[in-house]
Every structure is written in C-alpha cells, then in structure tokens.
C-alpha cells in the first residue's frame, strides 16, 4: 500500500519509507523489476524514472563507473550476521504478569 493511501493526505502521495542498509545486498529492492543491487544503483545514478510525484531535487548522480563500482562494493560490505539483541527494544512484559 502506498504511504499516501494509508495516511490519506496529499502531502504523503508518492512518499516512501527509508529502509536500513544492513544486508541490503540480500534483500529485495523496493521495485520488483529491479532484482539485483547493481540495477538499483544504476537506477538511482540515472535519476530514477520521472513521475508526477518526483521531487525536483532528485536528479542523475552522474557517477563514474569506478564510483558506481565503489558504491556497490561499500553496500555489499554491509552484509553480515546480525549481532545478538540488535533489533528494536522489546517491551517490558513484566508489568503484565498475572497477579496472584
């Protein structure tokens, strides 16, 4: 579901949530048509696909092939095992314990 449809405010039409970069090389990109991280990088380097909701500040990045390769290598370096207890804080459930 699109964020604009969820919030039902025109301000949020075309909005998206930014995901973590951890293990980005192993996750499905935001677009099913882009299945490989290199394709996602190329998409953003060329400035995405023009659409009516695109911010005027979005433009091609004009990276060289070497810079694009370096970016891909950096993003792949973020792949690894998750450290223990690295997720969001868990709620304190002790206050919900049954009273005897």
Jmol script that loads the backbone (N, CA, C; Angstrom):
load data "model"
ATOM      1  N   UNK A   1       0.848  -1.174   0.000  1.00  0.00           N
ATOM      2  CA  UNK A   1       0.000   0.000   0.000  1.00  0.00           C
ATOM      3  C   UNK A   1       0.896   1.239   0.000  1.00  0.00           C
ATOM      4  N   UNK A   2       0.513   2.222  -0.779  1.00  0.00           N
ATOM      5  CA  UNK A   2       1.282   3.464  -0.839  1.00  0.00           C
ATOM      6  C   UNK A   2       1.075   4.277   0.430  1.00  0.00           C
ATOM      7  N   UNK A   3       2.155   4.930   0.954  1.00  0.00           N
ATOM      8  CA  UNK A   3       2.003   5.748   2.158  1.00  0.00           C
ATOM      9  C   UNK A   3       0.914   6.799   2.031  1.00  0.00           C
ATOM     10  N   UNK A   4       0.757   7.396   0.871  1.00  0.00           N
ATOM     11  CA  UNK A   4      -0.280   8.411   0.674  1.00  0.00           C
ATOM     12  C   UNK A   4      -1.666   7.841   0.879  1.00  0.00           C
ATOM     13  N   UNK A   5      -1.874   6.586   0.451  1.00  0.00           N
ATOM     14  CA  UNK A   5      -3.173   5.948   0.611  1.00  0.00           C
ATOM     15  C   UNK A   5      -3.423   5.599   2.071  1.00  0.00           C
ATOM     16  N   UNK A   6      -2.379   5.234   2.785  1.00  0.00           N
ATOM     17  CA  UNK A   6      -2.506   4.856   4.182  1.00  0.00           C
ATOM     18  C   UNK A   6      -2.847   6.067   5.052  1.00  0.00           C
ATOM     19  N   UNK A   7      -2.145   7.161   4.842  1.00  0.00           N
ATOM     20  CA  UNK A   7      -2.335   8.355   5.654  1.00  0.00           C
ATOM     21  C   UNK A   7      -3.498   9.198   5.137  1.00  0.00           C
ATOM     22  N   UNK A   8      -3.802   9.057   3.847  1.00  0.00           N
ATOM     23  CA  UNK A   8      -4.889   9.790   3.186  1.00  0.00           C
ATOM     24  C   UNK A   8      -4.668  11.300   3.235  1.00  0.00           C
ATOM     25  N   UNK A   9      -3.417  11.712   3.013  1.00  0.00           N
ATOM     26  CA  UNK A   9      -3.088  13.126   2.932  1.00  0.00           C
ATOM     27  C   UNK A   9      -2.261  13.346   1.671  1.00  0.00           C
ATOM     28  N   UNK A  10      -2.646  14.301   0.846  1.00  0.00           N
ATOM     29  CA  UNK A  10      -1.908  14.537  -0.395  1.00  0.00           C
ATOM     30  C   UNK A  10      -0.426  14.796  -0.181  1.00  0.00           C
ATOM     31  N   UNK A  11      -0.064  15.364   0.942  1.00  0.00           N
ATOM     32  CA  UNK A  11       1.338  15.644   1.242  1.00  0.00           C
ATOM     33  C   UNK A  11       2.193  14.384   1.161  1.00  0.00           C
ATOM     34  N   UNK A  12       1.611  13.224   1.512  1.00  0.00           N
ATOM     35  CA  UNK A  12       2.359  11.977   1.557  1.00  0.00           C
ATOM     36  C   UNK A  12       2.249  11.169   0.268  1.00  0.00           C
ATOM     37  N   UNK A  13       1.531  11.654  -0.735  1.00  0.00           N
ATOM     38  CA  UNK A  13       1.406  10.933  -2.001  1.00  0.00           C
ATOM     39  C   UNK A  13       2.794  10.809  -2.631  1.00  0.00           C
ATOM     40  N   UNK A  14       3.188   9.606  -2.969  1.00  0.00           N
ATOM     41  CA  UNK A  14       4.494   9.356  -3.553  1.00  0.00           C
ATOM     42  C   UNK A  14       5.611   9.212  -2.530  1.00  0.00           C
ATOM     43  N   UNK A  15       5.284   9.329  -1.252  1.00  0.00           N
ATOM     44  CA  UNK A  15       6.298   9.207  -0.200  1.00  0.00           C
ATOM     45  C   UNK A  15       6.704   7.746  -0.031  1.00  0.00           C
ATOM     46  N   UNK A  16       7.853   7.546   0.562  1.00  0.00           N
ATOM     47  CA  UNK A  16       8.302   6.190   0.863  1.00  0.00           C
ATOM     48  C   UNK A  16       9.118   6.205   2.139  1.00  0.00           C
ATOM     49  N   UNK A  17       9.231   5.056   2.742  1.00  0.00           N
ATOM     50  CA  UNK A  17       9.989   4.907   3.972  1.00  0.00           C
ATOM     51  C   UNK A  17      11.398   4.433   3.640  1.00  0.00           C
ATOM     52  N   UNK A  18      12.384   5.007   4.255  1.00  0.00           N
ATOM     53  CA  UNK A  18      13.767   4.612   4.004  1.00  0.00           C
ATOM     54  C   UNK A  18      14.118   3.420   4.879  1.00  0.00           C
ATOM     55  N   UNK A  19      14.575   2.371   4.251  1.00  0.00           N
ATOM     56  CA  UNK A  19      14.919   1.139   4.959  1.00  0.00           C
ATOM     57  C   UNK A  19      16.376   1.164   5.400  1.00  0.00           C
ATOM     58  N   UNK A  20      16.707   0.262   6.300  1.00  0.00           N
ATOM     59  CA  UNK A  20      18.088   0.098   6.754  1.00  0.00           C
ATOM     60  C   UNK A  20      18.953  -0.395   5.595  1.00  0.00           C
ATOM     61  N   UNK A  21      20.229  -0.078   5.634  1.00  0.00           N
ATOM     62  CA  UNK A  21      21.160  -0.579   4.623  1.00  0.00           C
ATOM     63  C   UNK A  21      21.794  -1.907   5.025  1.00  0.00           C
ATOM     64  N   UNK A  22      21.596  -2.334   6.278  1.00  0.00           N
ATOM     65  CA  UNK A  22      22.172  -3.610   6.710  1.00  0.00           C
ATOM     66  C   UNK A  22      21.619  -4.737   5.836  1.00  0.00           C
ATOM     67  N   UNK A  23      22.511  -5.534   5.288  1.00  0.00           N
ATOM     68  CA  UNK A  23      22.182  -6.677   4.431  1.00  0.00           C
ATOM     69  C   UNK A  23      21.403  -6.265   3.180  1.00  0.00           C
ATOM     70  N   UNK A  24      21.621  -5.035   2.706  1.00  0.00           N
ATOM     71  CA  UNK A  24      20.892  -4.550   1.536  1.00  0.00           C
ATOM     72  C   UNK A  24      21.174  -5.410   0.304  1.00  0.00           C
ATOM     73  N   UNK A  25      22.327  -6.035   0.222  1.00  0.00           N
ATOM     74  CA  UNK A  25      22.641  -6.887  -0.923  1.00  0.00           C
ATOM     75  C   UNK A  25      21.825  -8.173  -0.930  1.00  0.00           C
ATOM     76  N   UNK A  26      21.213  -8.504   0.204  1.00  0.00           N
ATOM     77  CA  UNK A  26      20.441  -9.745   0.313  1.00  0.00           C
ATOM     78  C   UNK A  26      18.932  -9.528   0.273  1.00  0.00           C
ATOM     79  N   UNK A  27      18.502  -8.291   0.295  1.00  0.00           N
ATOM     80  CA  UNK A  27      17.069  -8.012   0.367  1.00  0.00           C
ATOM     81  C   UNK A  27      16.520  -7.633  -0.998  1.00  0.00           C
ATOM     82  N   UNK A  28      15.217  -7.779  -1.147  1.00  0.00           N
ATOM     83  CA  UNK A  28      14.567  -7.406  -2.391  1.00  0.00           C
ATOM     84  C   UNK A  28      14.463  -5.895  -2.467  1.00  0.00           C
ATOM     85  N   UNK A  29      14.909  -5.310  -3.563  1.00  0.00           N
ATOM     86  CA  UNK A  29      14.787  -3.862  -3.703  1.00  0.00           C
ATOM     87  C   UNK A  29      13.330  -3.409  -3.683  1.00  0.00           C
ATOM     88  N   UNK A  30      13.137  -2.107  -3.576  1.00  0.00           N
ATOM     89  CA  UNK A  30      11.788  -1.556  -3.478  1.00  0.00           C
ATOM     90  C   UNK A  30      10.958  -1.841  -4.717  1.00  0.00           C
ATOM     91  N   UNK A  31      11.580  -2.113  -5.831  1.00  0.00           N
ATOM     92  CA  UNK A  31      10.859  -2.391  -7.066  1.00  0.00           C
ATOM     93  C   UNK A  31      11.142  -3.827  -7.485  1.00  0.00           C
ATOM     94  N   UNK A  32      10.091  -4.580  -7.708  1.00  0.00           N
ATOM     95  CA  UNK A  32      10.256  -5.978  -8.112  1.00  0.00           C
ATOM     96  C   UNK A  32      10.994  -6.065  -9.445  1.00  0.00           C
ATOM     97  N   UNK A  33      10.892  -5.040 -10.283  1.00  0.00           N
ATOM     98  CA  UNK A  33      11.573  -5.074 -11.579  1.00  0.00           C
ATOM     99  C   UNK A  33      13.088  -4.962 -11.427  1.00  0.00           C
ATOM    100  N   UNK A  34      13.560  -4.506 -10.283  1.00  0.00           N
ATOM    101  CA  UNK A  34      14.993  -4.378 -10.035  1.00  0.00           C
ATOM    102  C   UNK A  34      15.399  -5.427  -9.006  1.00  0.00           C
ATOM    103  N   UNK A  35      15.937  -6.549  -9.481  1.00  0.00           N
ATOM    104  CA  UNK A  35      16.214  -7.666  -8.579  1.00  0.00           C
ATOM    105  C   UNK A  35      17.673  -7.745  -8.151  1.00  0.00           C
ATOM    106  N   UNK A  36      18.539  -6.981  -8.776  1.00  0.00           N
ATOM    107  CA  UNK A  36      19.968  -7.032  -8.477  1.00  0.00           C
ATOM    108  C   UNK A  36      20.397  -5.666  -7.958  1.00  0.00           C
ATOM    109  N   UNK A  37      21.217  -5.652  -6.912  1.00  0.00           N
ATOM    110  CA  UNK A  37      21.650  -4.407  -6.289  1.00  0.00           C
ATOM    111  C   UNK A  37      22.297  -3.469  -7.307  1.00  0.00           C
ATOM    112  N   UNK A  38      23.092  -4.004  -8.218  1.00  0.00           N
ATOM    113  CA  UNK A  38      23.725  -3.175  -9.259  1.00  0.00           C
ATOM    114  C   UNK A  38      22.669  -2.448 -10.091  1.00  0.00           C
ATOM    115  N   UNK A  39      21.559  -3.118 -10.399  1.00  0.00           N
ATOM    116  CA  UNK A  39      20.477  -2.480 -11.168  1.00  0.00           C
ATOM    117  C   UNK A  39      19.831  -1.347 -10.377  1.00  0.00           C
ATOM    118  N   UNK A  40      19.691  -1.534  -9.072  1.00  0.00           N
ATOM    119  CA  UNK A  40      19.117  -0.492  -8.214  1.00  0.00           C
ATOM    120  C   UNK A  40      20.038   0.726  -8.204  1.00  0.00           C
ATOM    121  N   UNK A  41      21.333   0.484  -8.063  1.00  0.00           N
ATOM    122  CA  UNK A  41      22.298   1.589  -8.066  1.00  0.00           C
ATOM    123  C   UNK A  41      22.240   2.331  -9.401  1.00  0.00           C
ATOM    124  N   UNK A  42      22.228   1.585 -10.499  1.00  0.00           N
ATOM    125  CA  UNK A  42      22.155   2.214 -11.821  1.00  0.00           C
ATOM    126  C   UNK A  42      20.886   3.058 -11.963  1.00  0.00           C
ATOM    127  N   UNK A  43      19.778   2.570 -11.412  1.00  0.00           N
ATOM    128  CA  UNK A  43      18.502   3.295 -11.444  1.00  0.00           C
ATOM    129  C   UNK A  43      18.649   4.663 -10.779  1.00  0.00           C
ATOM    130  N   UNK A  44      19.256   4.692  -9.602  1.00  0.00           N
ATOM    131  CA  UNK A  44      19.416   5.956  -8.879  1.00  0.00           C
ATOM    132  C   UNK A  44      20.494   6.844  -9.496  1.00  0.00           C
ATOM    133  N   UNK A  45      21.548   6.235 -10.041  1.00  0.00           N
ATOM    134  CA  UNK A  45      22.603   7.023 -10.682  1.00  0.00           C
ATOM    135  C   UNK A  45      22.022   7.812 -11.859  1.00  0.00           C
ATOM    136  N   UNK A  46      21.077   7.210 -12.590  1.00  0.00           N
ATOM    137  CA  UNK A  46      20.485   7.937 -13.728  1.00  0.00           C
ATOM    138  C   UNK A  46      19.322   8.841 -13.314  1.00  0.00           C
ATOM    139  N   UNK A  47      18.998   8.878 -12.021  1.00  0.00           N
ATOM    140  CA  UNK A  47      17.975   9.802 -11.538  1.00  0.00           C
ATOM    141  C   UNK A  47      16.589   9.208 -11.429  1.00  0.00           C
ATOM    142  N   UNK A  48      16.477   7.884 -11.487  1.00  0.00           N
ATOM    143  CA  UNK A  48      15.167   7.241 -11.367  1.00  0.00           C
ATOM    144  C   UNK A  48      14.337   7.406 -12.626  1.00  0.00           C
ATOM    145  N   UNK A  49      13.066   7.110 -12.504  1.00  0.00           N
ATOM    146  CA  UNK A  49      12.130   7.295 -13.612  1.00  0.00           C
ATOM    147  C   UNK A  49      11.273   8.516 -13.321  1.00  0.00           C
ATOM    148  N   UNK A  50      11.230   9.469 -14.242  1.00  0.00           N
ATOM    149  CA  UNK A  50      10.405  10.657 -14.000  1.00  0.00           C
ATOM    150  C   UNK A  50       8.947  10.277 -13.738  1.00  0.00           C
ATOM    151  N   UNK A  51       8.338  10.940 -12.769  1.00  0.00           N
ATOM    152  CA  UNK A  51       6.926  10.716 -12.468  1.00  0.00           C
ATOM    153  C   UNK A  51       6.368  11.988 -11.845  1.00  0.00           C
ATOM    154  N   UNK A  52       5.034  12.130 -11.799  1.00  0.00           N
ATOM    155  CA  UNK A  52       4.440  13.375 -11.310  1.00  0.00           C
ATOM    156  C   UNK A  52       4.733  13.689  -9.847  1.00  0.00           C
ATOM    157  N   UNK A  53       5.143  12.705  -9.067  1.00  0.00           N
ATOM    158  CA  UNK A  53       5.392  12.920  -7.640  1.00  0.00           C
ATOM    159  C   UNK A  53       6.880  13.077  -7.326  1.00  0.00           C
ATOM    160  N   UNK A  54       7.718  13.055  -8.342  1.00  0.00           N
ATOM    161  CA  UNK A  54       9.163  13.125  -8.123  1.00  0.00           C
ATOM    162  C   UNK A  54       9.565  14.526  -7.666  1.00  0.00           C
ATOM    163  N   UNK A  55      10.333  14.570  -6.600  1.00  0.00           N
ATOM    164  CA  UNK A  55      10.813  15.847  -6.069  1.00  0.00           C
ATOM    165  C   UNK A  55      11.770  16.479  -7.067  1.00  0.00           C
ATOM    166  N   UNK A  56      11.714  17.799  -7.187  1.00  0.00           N
ATOM    167  CA  UNK A  56      12.594  18.492  -8.144  1.00  0.00           C
ATOM    168  C   UNK A  56      14.072  18.399  -7.778  1.00  0.00           C
ATOM    169  N   UNK A  57      14.357  18.010  -6.546  1.00  0.00           N
ATOM    170  CA  UNK A  57      15.750  17.874  -6.127  1.00  0.00           C
ATOM    171  C   UNK A  57      16.367  16.536  -6.555  1.00  0.00           C
ATOM    172  N   UNK A  58      15.540  15.613  -7.022  1.00  0.00           N
ATOM    173  CA  UNK A  58      16.062  14.324  -7.488  1.00  0.00           C
ATOM    174  C   UNK A  58      16.571  14.515  -8.908  1.00  0.00           C
ATOM    175  N   UNK A  59      17.814  14.132  -9.123  1.00  0.00           N
ATOM    176  CA  UNK A  59      18.453  14.313 -10.421  1.00  0.00           C
ATOM    177  C   UNK A  59      19.494  13.216 -10.607  1.00  0.00           C
ATOM    178  N   UNK A  60      19.967  13.002 -11.842  1.00  0.00           N
ATOM    179  CA  UNK A  60      21.013  11.995 -12.046  1.00  0.00           C
ATOM    180  C   UNK A  60      22.245  12.307 -11.194  1.00  0.00           C
ATOM    181  N   UNK A  61      22.888  11.256 -10.689  1.00  0.00           N
ATOM    182  CA  UNK A  61      24.055  11.431  -9.833  1.00  0.00           C
ATOM    183  C   UNK A  61      25.343  11.614 -10.631  1.00  0.00           C
ATOM    184  N   UNK A  62      25.322  11.188 -11.880  1.00  0.00           N
ATOM    185  CA  UNK A  62      26.494  11.337 -12.752  1.00  0.00           C
ATOM    186  C   UNK A  62      27.758  10.745 -12.127  1.00  0.00           C
ATOM    187  N   UNK A  63      27.635   9.555 -11.562  1.00  0.00           N
ATOM    188  CA  UNK A  63      28.810   8.869 -11.007  1.00  0.00           C
ATOM    189  C   UNK A  63      29.590   8.202 -12.132  1.00  0.00           C
ATOM    190  N   UNK A  64      30.889   8.130 -11.971  1.00  0.00           N
ATOM    191  CA  UNK A  64      31.715   7.398 -12.931  1.00  0.00           C
ATOM    192  C   UNK A  64      31.509   5.899 -12.704  1.00  0.00           C
ATOM    193  N   UNK A  65      31.992   5.100 -13.644  1.00  0.00           N
ATOM    194  CA  UNK A  65      31.900   3.643 -13.462  1.00  0.00           C
ATOM    195  C   UNK A  65      32.650   3.213 -12.215  1.00  0.00           C
ATOM    196  N   UNK A  66      33.791   3.826 -11.954  1.00  0.00           N
ATOM    197  CA  UNK A  66      34.570   3.486 -10.762  1.00  0.00           C
ATOM    198  C   UNK A  66      33.809   3.859  -9.484  1.00  0.00           C
ATOM    199  N   UNK A  67      33.182   5.024  -9.459  1.00  0.00           N
ATOM    200  CA  UNK A  67      32.408   5.450  -8.284  1.00  0.00           C
ATOM    201  C   UNK A  67      31.207   4.530  -8.070  1.00  0.00           C
ATOM    202  N   UNK A  68      30.568   4.129  -9.164  1.00  0.00           N
ATOM    203  CA  UNK A  68      29.435   3.209  -9.060  1.00  0.00           C
ATOM    204  C   UNK A  68      29.900   1.864  -8.521  1.00  0.00           C
ATOM    205  N   UNK A  69      31.039   1.376  -9.000  1.00  0.00           N
ATOM    206  CA  UNK A  69      31.603   0.107  -8.501  1.00  0.00           C
ATOM    207  C   UNK A  69      31.965   0.229  -7.025  1.00  0.00           C
ATOM    208  N   UNK A  70      32.528   1.363  -6.628  1.00  0.00           N
ATOM    209  CA  UNK A  70      32.878   1.587  -5.218  1.00  0.00           C
ATOM    210  C   UNK A  70      31.628   1.597  -4.343  1.00  0.00           C
ATOM    211  N   UNK A  71      30.569   2.229  -4.817  1.00  0.00           N
ATOM    212  CA  UNK A  71      29.310   2.269  -4.062  1.00  0.00           C
ATOM    213  C   UNK A  71      28.753   0.861  -3.897  1.00  0.00           C
ATOM    214  N   UNK A  72      28.762   0.081  -4.974  1.00  0.00           N
ATOM    215  CA  UNK A  72      28.288  -1.297  -4.901  1.00  0.00           C
ATOM    216  C   UNK A  72      29.111  -2.094  -3.899  1.00  0.00           C
ATOM    217  N   UNK A  73      30.425  -1.948  -3.946  1.00  0.00           N
ATOM    218  CA  UNK A  73      31.297  -2.671  -3.009  1.00  0.00           C
ATOM    219  C   UNK A  73      31.013  -2.260  -1.559  1.00  0.00           C
ATOM    220  N   UNK A  74      30.814  -0.957  -1.340  1.00  0.00           N
ATOM    221  CA  UNK A  74      30.501  -0.484   0.011  1.00  0.00           C
ATOM    222  C   UNK A  74      29.190  -1.096   0.505  1.00  0.00           C
ATOM    223  N   UNK A  75      28.154  -1.056  -0.325  1.00  0.00           N
ATOM    224  CA  UNK A  75      26.855  -1.593   0.100  1.00  0.00           C
ATOM    225  C   UNK A  75      26.938  -3.093   0.367  1.00  0.00           C
ATOM    226  N   UNK A  76      27.721  -3.805  -0.433  1.00  0.00           N
ATOM    227  CA  UNK A  76      27.896  -5.238  -0.198  1.00  0.00           C
ATOM    228  C   UNK A  76      28.664  -5.492   1.097  1.00  0.00           C
ATOM    229  N   UNK A  77      29.506  -4.551   1.512  1.00  0.00           N
ATOM    230  CA  UNK A  77      30.265  -4.726   2.748  1.00  0.00           C
ATOM    231  C   UNK A  77      29.373  -4.638   3.985  1.00  0.00           C
ATOM    232  N   UNK A  78      28.152  -4.167   3.822  1.00  0.00           N
ATOM    233  CA  UNK A  78      27.218  -4.058   4.941  1.00  0.00           C
ATOM    234  C   UNK A  78      26.479  -5.364   5.201  1.00  0.00           C
ATOM    235  N   UNK A  79      26.862  -6.405   4.487  1.00  0.00           N
ATOM    236  CA  UNK A  79      26.240  -7.716   4.631  1.00  0.00           C
ATOM    237  C   UNK A  79      26.962  -8.507   5.711  1.00  0.00           C
ATOM    238  N   UNK A  80      26.202  -9.127   6.565  1.00  0.00           N
ATOM    239  CA  UNK A  80      26.791  -9.951   7.616  1.00  0.00           C
ATOM    240  C   UNK A  80      25.723 -10.436   8.574  1.00  0.00           C
ATOM    241  N   UNK A  81      26.163 -11.194   9.545  1.00  0.00           N
ATOM    242  CA  UNK A  81      25.226 -11.694  10.548  1.00  0.00           C
ATOM    243  C   UNK A  81      24.797 -10.557  11.461  1.00  0.00           C
ATOM    244  N   UNK A  82      23.564 -10.614  11.868  1.00  0.00           N
ATOM    245  CA  UNK A  82      23.047  -9.608  12.786  1.00  0.00           C
ATOM    246  C   UNK A  82      23.595  -9.909  14.175  1.00  0.00           C
ATOM    247  N   UNK A  83      24.109  -8.895  14.862  1.00  0.00           N
ATOM    248  CA  UNK A  83      24.568  -9.110  16.235  1.00  0.00           C
ATOM    249  C   UNK A  83      23.391  -9.476  17.136  1.00  0.00           C
ATOM    250  N   UNK A  84      23.645 -10.239  18.193  1.00  0.00           N
ATOM    251  CA  UNK A  84      22.550 -10.579  19.106  1.00  0.00           C
ATOM    252  C   UNK A  84      21.951  -9.302  19.700  1.00  0.00           C
ATOM    253  N   UNK A  85      20.659  -9.345  19.923  1.00  0.00           N
ATOM    254  CA  UNK A  85      19.927  -8.223  20.526  1.00  0.00           C
ATOM    255  C   UNK A  85      20.100  -6.918  19.746  1.00  0.00           C
ATOM    256  N   UNK A  86      20.164  -7.020  18.419  1.00  0.00           N
ATOM    257  CA  UNK A  86      20.355  -5.813  17.621  1.00  0.00           C
ATOM    258  C   UNK A  86      19.048  -5.222  17.104  1.00  0.00           C
ATOM    259  N   UNK A  87      17.943  -5.877  17.363  1.00  0.00           N
ATOM    260  CA  UNK A  87      16.660  -5.378  16.893  1.00  0.00           C
ATOM    261  C   UNK A  87      16.126  -4.273  17.784  1.00  0.00           C
ATOM    262  N   UNK A  88      14.898  -3.859  17.512  1.00  0.00           N
ATOM    263  CA  UNK A  88      14.311  -2.807  18.344  1.00  0.00           C
ATOM    264  C   UNK A  88      14.132  -3.285  19.773  1.00  0.00           C
ATOM    265  N   UNK A  89      14.133  -2.372  20.727  1.00  0.00           N
ATOM    266  CA  UNK A  89      13.949  -2.769  22.126  1.00  0.00           C
ATOM    267  C   UNK A  89      12.631  -3.523  22.304  1.00  0.00           C
ATOM    268  N   UNK A  90      12.681  -4.546  23.092  1.00  0.00           N
ATOM    269  CA  UNK A  90      11.481  -5.333  23.361  1.00  0.00           C
ATOM    270  C   UNK A  90      10.734  -4.698  24.536  1.00  0.00           C
ATOM    271  N   UNK A  91       9.408  -4.733  24.472  1.00  0.00           N
ATOM    272  CA  UNK A  91       8.642  -4.133  25.577  1.00  0.00           C
ATOM    273  C   UNK A  91       8.858  -4.901  26.874  1.00  0.00           C
ATOM    274  N   UNK A  92       8.780  -4.189  27.977  1.00  0.00           N
ATOM    275  CA  UNK A  92       8.901  -4.815  29.294  1.00  0.00           C
ATOM    276  C   UNK A  92       7.552  -5.461  29.608  1.00  0.00           C
ATOM    277  N   UNK A  93       7.508  -6.779  29.496  1.00  0.00           N
ATOM    278  CA  UNK A  93       6.251  -7.502  29.687  1.00  0.00           C
ATOM    279  C   UNK A  93       6.014  -7.868  31.149  1.00  0.00           C
ATOM    280  N   UNK A  94       6.986  -7.566  32.023  1.00  0.00           N
ATOM    281  CA  UNK A  94       6.843  -7.948  33.423  1.00  0.00           C
ATOM    282  C   UNK A  94       5.657  -7.236  34.084  1.00  0.00           C
ATOM    283  N   UNK A  95       5.326  -6.071  33.607  1.00  0.00           N
ATOM    284  CA  UNK A  95       4.189  -5.357  34.225  1.00  0.00           C
ATOM    285  C   UNK A  95       2.852  -5.990  33.860  1.00  0.00           C
ATOM    286  N   UNK A  96       2.876  -6.927  32.885  1.00  0.00           N
ATOM    287  CA  UNK A  96       1.641  -7.595  32.503  1.00  0.00           C
ATOM    288  C   UNK A  96       1.507  -8.974  33.169  1.00  0.00           C
ATOM    289  N   UNK A  97       2.453  -9.286  34.048  1.00  0.00           N
ATOM    290  CA  UNK A  97       2.421 -10.599  34.720  1.00  0.00           C
ATOM    291  C   UNK A  97       1.140 -10.702  35.551  1.00  0.00           C
ATOM    292  N   UNK A  98       0.622 -11.901  35.594  1.00  0.00           N
ATOM    293  CA  UNK A  98      -0.616 -12.132  36.359  1.00  0.00           C
ATOM    294  C   UNK A  98      -0.361 -11.904  37.846  1.00  0.00           C
ATOM    295  N   UNK A  99      -1.278 -11.255  38.469  1.00  0.00           N
ATOM    296  CA  UNK A  99      -1.199 -11.022  39.916  1.00  0.00           C
ATOM    297  C   UNK A  99      -1.791 -12.227  40.602  1.00  0.00           C
ATOM    298  N   UNK A 100      -1.062 -12.777  41.573  1.00  0.00           N
ATOM    299  CA  UNK A 100      -1.563 -13.981  42.280  1.00  0.00           C
ATOM    300  C   UNK A 100      -2.124 -13.626  43.610  1.00  0.00           C
TER     301      UNK A 100
END
end "model"
wireframe off; spacefill off
backbone 0.3
color backbone group
